[in-house]
Amino acid sequence: MSLDGECSDLGGNHHGESYIASSNADFGNASGQNSRLASGRLLVAVFDGHGVQGHRAAQRARELFEENARSLIAPAAAGAPRELPAALNWLFFHVHKCFEREGFCQASGTTCTTAVIDPGSETVTVAHVGDSKLVIGNGGRVVFETVDHDIDAEDIRRINDSGGEVFELQLANGKKVRRAVVQGTSGPGLSISRALGDLDAHCIGVLCEPVVHAGLPFPLGSVLVAASDGVWDVISKETAVSHCAKPIDIQEVARSLACEARGLWPANDDIDDVTALVVKTSADIGSI
């Protein structure tokens, strides 16, 4: 099994035995990316910005991933570890430290969900902060999914100990959302417990450290879908995996998934950021 290709927003050439594509229809602050690493590995990522500078945060995070991704595996970047889980941790912290220096992310930031696919070992390593879910399917079944970083009981304790507090808000659609604020104030109001940027929220216990899952099986016939919550709020993970199993052009699979999600948002509602990235392995030779 080999991997080659470009995301549709970065170009879109592909050849080989497994196909990769992403769809970024510019529906808001979300963005997708892929980069070639050493030893034939491929890194893909989804970023979903939030706050006034959300678009800038997502784009800057993507740029920093592109600048550093190719050296994640030996030879390592200066100061970066060589082992993949540690290298991904380093990359997330590096992006966050850049945000601290650049000073535009006090109340803005981005999610990040990334995967490094190794065709030689038929495995994938996943790291994420935030709620841009990634699922892996095989044989029409969901075999892995990331857990969104909604604010849970452990997060509440950490936030309270850091000078913050959490309140619960019921949205118009009936969904309840927890938000982290500085004690006695209404801000910053972040609804996820891990993110890149959001410096005000990090002062009250929000984290930039990713959750990493190393060495997940990714054999021939597998499909990987990573998307912003604007997709997952209206399309189930089972539907997404089934959709991506269709025997059609892989670029069209990713694009149609994002467009379908956008179409399912009520016309009189604010449409959330929508992006979808798809990686699909196949024994068939072809090109897009």
Sequence and secondary structure as in RCSB ss.txt:
>XXXX:A:sequence
MSLDGECSDLGGNHHGESYIASSNADFGNASGQNSRLASGRLLVAVFDGHGVQGHRAAQRARELFEENARSLIAP
AAAGAPRELPAALNWLFFHVHKCFEREGFCQASGTTCTTAVIDPGSETVTVAHVGDSKLVIGNGGRVVFETVDHD
IDAEDIRRINDSGGEVFELQLANGKKVRRAVVQGTSGPGLSISRALGDLDAHCIGVLCEPVVHAGLPFPLGSVLV
AASDGVWDVISKETAVSHCAKPIDIQEVARSLACEARGLWPANDDIDDVTALVVKTSADIGSI
>XXXX:A:secstr
       TTT    EEEEEEEEEEEEESSEEEEEEE GGG EEEEEEEEESTTHHHHHHHHHHHHHHHHTTSSSS
  TT  SSHHHHHHHHHHHHHHHHHHH   SS EEEEEEEEEETTTTEEEEEEESS  EEEEETTEEEEE    B
  HHHHHHHHHTTEEEEEEE TTS EEEEEEETTS  EEESBSB EE HHHHTTT B   EEEEEEE  TTEEEE
EE HHHHTTS HHHHHHHHTSSS HHHHHHHHHHHHHHHS TTS    EEEEEEEEEEEEEE 
